[in-house]
Amino acid sequence: MNFSPADWREHFPLLEKFRAESPLHYLDNAATGQCCYAAMNAATAFETQSRANVLRGTYRLAERADAAYEHARHQVAAYLNAASADEIVFTSGTTASINLVAHAFGDMLQPGDEVVLSLVEHHSNFVPWQLLRERRGVILRLLPLAADGRLDLSRLDETFTPRCRLVAVTHASNVTGAVSDIAPLVEAARAVGARVLLDGAQAVQHGPVDVAALGIDFYAFSGHKAFGPTGVGVLWGRGKALAALPPFLGGGGMIEHVGVERTTYASPPRRFEAGTPPIAQAIGLGAALDWLREQPWAAMNAHTARLAQRLLDGLAVLPGLTFVGPHDLRERLPIVSFNFEGIHPHDACQVLDEFGVAVRGGHHCAQPLMDYFKVQGAVRASIAPYNDEADIDALLAGLKDAVRKLK
């Protein structure tokens, strides 16, 4: 199937608005993707035609709300190839999803039990486990890294011990774009009876994910990075893995029966959706993923890879530049981070803004990885299918000007 970035941009109203009024080269997609019409229209339809609380009413409007909300759950399940829609828990985002597991699964752990992480992790998949260490006395073990920041899986037998209960790693780094090699991690975890959680925040926007094929137990991601609304995310959990977890938050909607002396809890996913959920946002996310599932991903990923290579080639000839992460596209998403000697990333980003180029500078909520690379932060460009050669060329032109002004 043919693919045109110009045609794809027509599904994103903000990009069309700025293309008409002033240049905008939006290359901050790892932080948040633009919201597509499919998501906006679905959320608006709920708010204007079906707005009512879910799981509360027996009148027709409430029943329409229930149906729309549960339809969104099925849409997410289809995108992830989940065995059942009951494996889909709606949360406020990746951070909430990981914290849910850190609390619910973590509360079943004992002092001395081990959780395996890596230095590549976003703070959302690092700090919750540090808090668990303080709360439960678990031990955190770190996977080693290669020089380019990829996971070094050559010594898994030294990392995984019989006390390992969970491995929690990123599906793809938000700094380097490197995609984790999941199969060896799953094999090592299964050998010691441990569960596996993947932070999928950077992966879901690059095409449907097959959680069954990955062989994992938990998968977390955010709607706003998948061209959907903000304020909504997903925790997918394998049926048996979810069923084994105690509740995280207590309140309405997650109970079976409340008594003065004893309360019993609903089965998943209700058990983990206390209170009024992000209804409109979940409906918008379901519609976005349904639309994304039908896109020509082979052609789109080939397009973004070409743009990433164009960027890598253009950066390689700039004076004083160092890459933060791999220099090639092997097993890598179109996320490129870099620094210029003597130029702070924030200053470079401000100059780029004068060219209409939107990129992010800083530690990208990955300070342990920045410490590993011995840098304070980096400039990061992250590419989506609606980007084109003009976006890359504007970035390179802006960087040349930044070097001229700031060196």
N, C-alpha and C positions, 0 to 999 in steps of 0.2 A: 504494500500500500504506500502511495506517495505521501510525503510530508512536507509542509511548508511552514516555517516559523511565522511568516506574516499571517497566514491563515489562522494559526494557533493563537496569535496575539489577539485576534478578534474576539476570543472567548474571555478576555480579561479587560474589563472596562477601564481600570486605572491606566493600564499601558496604552490603550487606545486614546484616552484623554490626553496624556502627556505627549504622545506622538503627534497629536494635532496641534498642541499649544506650544510645547517647548521640548527640547531633547531630554530624554530620560533613558539612560543605559543602566537598567536595573540588574546588578550582578551581586545581590545580597540574598540569594535564594536559600542559602544554608541557614540563614537567620529566620526568614519567613518567605514563603512563596506568595505570589499575588493570588487573590481570590477569584475563582472563575464564575461565570454567569450561572452555571449549573448549581453551584452551592448557594449563590445569592438568591436565585429564583425559588429554590426549594425552601430556604429559610423564610423568605418573604411570603410564600404561599401558606406556610404554617401560621405565621404571625397574623395574616390577614384573613385566613379562611378556617383555621382549625385550632386557634390558640386556646388551650386549656391545660391544666395540669394532668400529668399522666399517672395512671394507677390510682386515681382518686375518685373518678366520677363514673356514673352509669348513664349519663345523658349523652345525646348523640355527638355533641361537640367534643366531649372528653373522649368518646370512643374513636373519633377521627384522629385526635391527638395521639392516643395509644397506638393506633394502626400506623401512623406516620413514623412514630418513634421506633416501633419494632421493625418496620420496614427498613429503616436506616441500619439497624443492627444486622439484618440479613445482608444488606449491601456491603457492609464492612466485612462480614464473614466471607462473602464471595470474593472480595479483593484479596483476602489473606488465605483463601482456600482452607478455611477453618471447617472442622467436621460438623459444627453446629453453631447456630447463632447464639446459643446459650454460652458459648465460650468468649463472647464479646462483652467486655465491661467498658462502659463509657465513663471517662474521667475528665479532668480539666486539661490534661496534657501529658506529655511524656514524664515530666517531673512527678506529677501526681501518681501516675501508673507505677513508676519504679518505687516511689515511697510506699505505695500500697503493699507491694511485695516485700519491701524491706521491713515493714511493720508486721504484716500478717504471717508471712513465712518466717521472718526473723524472730518473732515471738515464740516460735516452736524450737528454736535453737538453744543449745546449752553452751556455757563457757568452754572455750577450747575448740568448738566447732569452727570450721574454716569456710571463708568465702573468697573465691578467686576473682580478681579484677585485673585491670591493666592501667598503665600510665596514660593511655590514649583517651581514657574516658572523659566525657563531659562531666562537669561538676554534678549534674543531676544523677549520674550513675557512679558517683564517687562519695559525695558527702553523705547520702543516706546510709551507706554501709559503714562509714566512720561513726555515724550516730549510733548505728546498731552495735558497733564494737564497744562504744561507751555504755550502751544500755544493757547488753547481754554478755559482754566479755568474749565475743567471737574474735577470731584471728583473721586478718586480711592478708592474703598472699597475692603477689603481683607477678603477672606474666612478664618475661623479659621482652625488650624491644630490639629490633634491628636498628642499624645506624640511620635509616631513612624514616624511622617511626612506625614501621609495620610491626605487627606482632611476631615475635620469634617463637615458633612452636616446636623448636627442635629439642627442647628439654622438658616436655610436659610431665614426664615421670618424676621430675624433681619438684614440680609445682603442685600436682594433685596427690594428696595423701588420703588415707582412709577416713580422715576427719573432715574432708571436704563435703560440704552440703549444697553449695550453689556456686556456679560460675556466672558472673554478670559482666558482659562485655558489649561493646558497640558493634553493630552490624557494619557500620562504616564511619570513619572518623570525620568529625565536623571541621577538623583543621587540615588534615592531609588528604582527605578523600579516599584513603586506602580502605578497601573492603576486607573485612576479617575473613579468614579461612575457617569456616564454622565446623566443618565435618570432623577434623581432628579434636577440636574442643569438646564436641558432643561425645565422641568416642571415649575421650579421657574422663569426662564427667560420668558417663554411664558405667565405666569400669569401677568407679568407687561409689556408685549409687547417688550421685549428685544431680540436682536440677540445673537447667540452663535458662538464663534470661538474656534476651537480646534487646539492646536499645536501638530501635529501628528508626529513630527520628530523621536520620539523613538518607535512609534507603527507600522509604515508601514512595517518595515522589519521583522515583526513577523507574517505576513499573510495578505491577502486582507482585506481591510476596507470597511464597508458598511455605507456610509454616509447617505443613505436614512434611514436605520434602526436607526442610531444615532439621527436623527431628528434635526441636527444642521444646521447652515447657511454657515459657512466657515470652511475649513480644509486646513492646511498648512503642507508641508513636503519637505524634501531635497532628491535629487537623490543619493547623495554619501552615505547616511545611508541605502539606500535600494539596496545596491550592484550594483549601477549604477555609472555614471560619476559624477565628481565634477562640480560645476558651474551651476547647473540647479536645479530648485525646482518647486513646484506646489502650486498654490492657487486654491482649488476647492471652488466655490460659488454656492449656490442654485440659479437657474435662475433668480428669481425675486429679490433676494438679490443683485446679481451682477448688474443687469440692473439698480438698483436704485443708484449705486455708480457713482460719477463723476470721470473723469480721475485722475490718480496720476502723471504720467510723460507724457510730451508732445513731439511729434516728428513724424517721419514717421511711417506709418503703423497703427496708432491709430486714424486716422482722416477719416471723410466722405468727408468734403470739407473745404478748408482753404481759407478764404477771408481776405482782409485787416481789415475789421471791425468786422468780426464774423467768427468763426470756429465751425463746427459741427463735432461730434465724431462718430466713428464706434460703432457698438453694441459689447457687450462682446462676445468672449474674446479679440478681437482685441483692444478694447479700452484701455486695460491694458498691451499691449505688444508693447510699443513704441520702435522704432529702430529695428536693426537686433537682433533677439532673439538668444539664445544659441541653434542653430539648431542641430548640431551633438550631443550635450549633451542630448537634448530632445529626439532625435531618439534613442540614447543609453538607456535612461531611460525607454522609452516605451518598448523597447525589453526586458530590465531587468524585468520589471513588468509583461510583458506577460509570460516570463519564470517562474517567481515566482508564478504566478496565478495557474500554473499547478502542483505545488509541493505538496507533501503529508503533509500538514501543521499540521494535528493532530499528526502524528508520529514525525514530526520535533519538535513541541513544547513540546511534551512529553520528547523527548531526551534532549532538552535544560533545561527543568525543572529538570530532573534527575541530570544533571551536576550542576545546581545551588544548589540543595540540597546537593550534594557531597561537594561543596564549603562551604556552610553554616555549615555543620557538621564539616569539617576540620578546619574552622576558629574558631568555638566555643571553641575548646580546646586549642587554642594558648594563652599564658599568655599576659595580658595587652591589649587585643583586645576589642574594642567597635564597635558595628555596628552603621552606620549612616543610619537609616531607619528601616524597618520591619525586624524581625528575621525569618519570615516564608515566604512561597510562595503563600499565599492567595492573589488572584487578583494582581499578581506581575509578571513583566517581569524578565528575567535572568540578572539583573543588581544588583550588590552587592557592597556597599561602606562601608568602615571601616577605623579605625585608630588604631595605637598602641601607648600606653602611652610613651611619651618621644621620639618618632620617627616622624620626619617630613615626610609627604607623598612623597615629591620629593626624599628624601633619600632612602625610601623604594623602590620606582620605579627604582632608579638607580641600586640598588642591584639586583632587579628582572631581569633587563636587562642582567645582567651577566649570568642568567639562560636561556636566550632567551625568557623571558616572557615580553610581551608588554602590560602594563596596564597604566592607567592615574592617576596622582595625582594632587590635587589642589582643587580649589573651583568649578570647572566644570561649570563656568558661572552661578552659582546659589548662589551668596553671601547672599541674604536675607535668604535662607534656611540654609546656614551654620551658620549665626548669630542665627537663631532659635535653632539650635542644639548646639550652643556655641562652635564651632570648627572653625579653620582657613581653613581647607580643609579636604580631605579624599583620600584614595586610592580607585580606582574604577575598578572592573573587570566586563566586559560585554561580554556575551556569545552569539555566533551565531551557527547556525546548523552545520557549518563545524568544530566546536570545538569538542574535545573528552576528555576522562578521562585523557589522558596524559597531556593535557593542564592544567587541574585543578590540577593534582598532581605536575606538575612543578611549578605552582604558589605557592602551599602550601609549597613545599620544599624550594623555594626561600624565602618565608616569614620567615620560621624558621631560615634560614641563616641570614636574615636581622635583626631579633630579636637578634641573637647571636652577630652580628657585631656591632649593633648600640645602644643596650641598655647599 
